[in-house]
C-alpha cells in the first residue's frame, strides 16, 4: 500500500467538502456544518488563502485530509501551525495515513521555522487521544479554549 500526501488544489474542493462532512458526522457535529462550498473555495484557494489543506491518499485514492493554518507564539517569537481538522475515512484507519499526515505537518513546522504544531481533540474521542499520545503529543491541561461566535460576536464587534 502506497501512502501519498499532496497539497490540495481548487479542483479538490468537492472532495474537501465531503471529507469535512464525514468528519462532522464522525464527531456527531453534522448539525454545525454551515459552510457554502463556493465561499470555502474562496477562503482556501482565493487571492488570500486563510488555510492550507493536504490530501492523504492510499494507492492513489483520497482517504483523508488535514486542514491547517499559521498561528503565532509571542513567547517563542515564531509562527506555529494549528491543525484545525485531521480526518481519515474509517476504512483507511490503521493504515498509517493519519501518522503520515501528522508527520507531513511536523516536517512543514520544521521547514518553515515554526515553534510548534498544535490542535484540539474532543475529550470523548479516546481512539484519537490514544493515537496522539503515542506520537508524543501532550495535553495542555492548564489551557481552556474560548470562543465568541454568532450573536455574541456581532455584539462584541459593536455592529449590532
N, C-alpha and C positions, 0 to 999 in steps of 0.2 A: 504494500500500500504506500503510495507516494503522497506526502503532505506538501502542499504549496500554500504560501502566504503571499498575497499580492495586494497592492493598493487598489482600492475601488475606483471606478470611473463613473461618470454620469450615466453610462449605459447600464450600470448595476443598480440604479435607483429602484426598480421594481423588486429586485432581489433583496436589497437592504430593507425596504418597506416590509416585505414578507418575513424577513428574519426578526425585525423589530416586533412585529405582531406575534410571531412564535415565542419570542422571549416574554412578551407581556402575558401571553397565555400561560406559559410555564410559571411565571411569578404571580399568577392569579390577579393580574392588573389590566386585563384587556379593556375594562371599562374606562381606564385612564388614557388610552391611546386616542389622541385627538388630532394628530398631525395631518396636514394637507400634503400629499405627495409632491406636488409642484413646489410648494414652499420649502419642504425638506430638501429637495434637489437644489434649490437656490442657495440654501444655507450651507449645504455641503460642497457644492460644486460651482457656485456663482463667483462673482468677482472678489468677494471677501469670504472665503470659507471659514466657518466657525468651528469645524471639527473635521477630523480625518477618519476614514474607515479603511480597514484591511479585511479582505475576504480570505477565509480558510477553506482550502479545497482538499478533498481526498480523491486521488486518481482523477483529477480534473473536474470533479463535481463539487459545487459550493455547498459546504456543510456548516459553516459558522462565520462569525464576524466579530470584530472588535471596533467600537467607535470611541474615539478619544480626542482630547484637546489639551492644549498647554494651559497650565496654571502657573503661579509664581510664588516662590518662597522668599519672603523678605529676609528671614533669618539666614537662609543659605545664600541669598543674593543671586539666585539662579532660577530658571524655569523648572517646572516638573511636567510630567504627563499625568493627566487624570483620565482613567479608564471609566467612561460612562456606562458602556454596555459590553459585555462579553457573552456570547451565546454559541453553543454547539448543539446542533439538532440531536435529539435523543438517540437516534440510530447510529450516530457517529461518536457518541461519548465512549471513552475508554480507548480511543484510537490514538491518543497523543495530540490531537488537534488543539484542544484547549491549552495545553502546555506550550505548543508551538506558537500559538497566538500571543501568549504572555511572554514567551522568550523573544519573539519579534519586537514586542513593545519594549522589553528591557534593553534590547540592543539599540533601539531608537533613543531611549533615555541616555545611554552612554554616548552614542554617536552625536547627539545634539547637545552634549554637555549639560544635561539636566541633573537635578539633585535627587529626584525620586520618582517612583511610579506609585500612584495611589488609586484606590477605588473603594466603593461601599458594597456591602453584601447584606442581603436581608437576613435578619437574625434567625429565621426558621430554616434557612437553606443549608442544612447540615452537610449535604454532599459537597457543595461549593466551598463551605468553610473548611472542611477537611482537606479538600484539594488545595486550596490556597495556603493553608498551614504547611502542607507537605512541600510547598515550593519556597518556604521561608518567610511568608507573609506573617505579619503580626497585627493583632488588634490594637487600635488606638483608643483604648477604653476611656481615656480622660477627655475625649472629644465627643461632642454631640452635634449631629447635623441639624442645621436650622434652615428653614425655608419660608419665603414670603412669596405667595402667588395669588392669582385670581383677584378678587375684590380687595383683599388686604394690600396687594402690590399697587393697585390703582390708587388706593387711599394713601399709601406711603409716598407715592410719587407726587402727590398734590394735584393730580389730574382728575379729580372727582367730577 
